[in-house]
């Protein structure tokens, strides 16, 4: 990436991600222990995550100047794939 991280501000991000992994693992374990009523809610988390990733990509590009190449590199996809996946914001391009 272009090295545009602000020192100190993102230090805890990795800790948050590890914490989220533990929480989601615990939730899946609880649902797997016969809480089938919550299976639907667990499955819906993927849609929420996709929405959050999309919003984050748009913010990184608009507010911090990251390029499609930067986004692609961070997601281990090509620049073109990143632009195709996130290039249109709902309501912005008339769709």
C-alpha positions as CSV (number, residue, x, y, z in Angstrom):
1,X,0.0,0.0,0.0
2,X,1.0,3.6,-0.2
3,X,1.9,4.0,3.5
4,X,-0.8,6.4,4.3
5,X,-1.6,4.9,7.7
6,X,-1.6,7.4,10.6
7,X,0.8,6.2,13.4
8,X,-1.0,5.2,16.6
9,X,-4.5,5.4,15.3
10,X,-4.8,1.9,13.9
11,X,-2.7,0.0,16.5
12,X,-5.6,-1.8,18.0
13,X,-7.3,-2.8,14.8
14,X,-5.6,-6.2,14.7
15,X,-6.7,-6.8,18.3
16,X,-10.3,-5.9,17.4
17,X,-10.2,-8.4,14.5
18,X,-8.9,-11.2,16.7
19,X,-11.6,-10.4,19.3
20,X,-14.3,-10.5,16.6
21,X,-13.0,-13.9,15.4
22,X,-13.3,-15.2,19.0
23,X,-16.8,-13.7,19.4
24,X,-18.0,-15.1,16.0
25,X,-16.5,-18.5,16.8
26,X,-18.3,-18.5,20.2
27,X,-21.6,-17.6,18.5
28,X,-21.3,-20.3,15.9
29,X,-20.5,-22.8,18.7
30,X,-23.6,-21.7,20.6
31,X,-25.8,-22.0,17.5
32,X,-24.2,-25.4,16.7
33,X,-25.1,-26.6,20.2
34,X,-28.8,-26.8,19.2
35,X,-29.8,-23.1,19.1
36,X,-31.2,-23.5,15.6
37,X,-33.5,-20.5,16.1
38,X,-30.4,-18.3,15.8
39,X,-29.1,-19.9,12.7
40,X,-30.8,-17.4,10.5
41,X,-29.2,-14.5,12.4
42,X,-25.8,-16.1,12.1
43,X,-26.2,-16.6,8.4
44,X,-27.2,-12.9,8.0
45,X,-23.9,-11.7,9.4
46,X,-22.2,-12.3,6.1
47,X,-24.4,-9.7,4.4
48,X,-23.6,-7.3,7.2
49,X,-19.9,-7.9,6.8
50,X,-20.1,-7.3,3.0
51,X,-22.0,-4.0,3.5
52,X,-19.4,-2.9,6.1
53,X,-16.5,-3.8,3.8
54,X,-18.1,-1.9,0.9
55,X,-18.7,1.2,3.1
56,X,-15.1,1.0,4.4
57,X,-13.7,0.8,0.8
58,X,-15.7,3.9,-0.2
59,X,-14.5,5.8,2.9
60,X,-10.9,4.8,2.4
61,X,-11.0,6.0,-1.2
62,X,-13.0,9.2,-0.5
63,X,-11.5,10.4,2.7
64,X,-8.0,9.0,2.6
65,X,-7.2,8.8,-1.1
66,X,-6.5,5.1,-1.5
67,X,-6.5,3.9,-5.1
68,X,-8.3,0.9,-6.5
69,X,-4.8,-0.8,-6.7
70,X,-4.4,-0.2,-3.0
71,X,-7.8,-1.7,-2.2
72,X,-7.1,-4.7,-4.5
73,X,-3.8,-5.3,-2.9
74,X,-5.3,-5.2,0.6
75,X,-8.0,-7.7,-0.4
76,X,-5.6,-9.9,-2.5
77,X,-7.6,-9.2,-5.7
78,X,-6.8,-7.2,-8.8
79,X,-7.4,-3.5,-9.1
80,X,-10.0,-4.3,-11.7
81,X,-11.8,-6.8,-9.5
82,X,-11.8,-4.3,-6.6
83,X,-13.3,-1.6,-8.9
84,X,-15.9,-4.0,-10.3
85,X,-16.9,-5.2,-6.8
86,X,-17.0,-1.8,-5.1
87,X,-17.0,0.8,-7.8
88,X,-20.7,1.6,-7.7
89,X,-22.4,3.0,-4.6
90,X,-26.2,2.3,-4.4
91,X,-28.0,5.5,-5.1
92,X,-25.0,7.3,-6.6
93,X,-25.1,5.9,-10.1
94,X,-28.8,5.7,-10.5
95,X,-29.2,2.0,-9.7
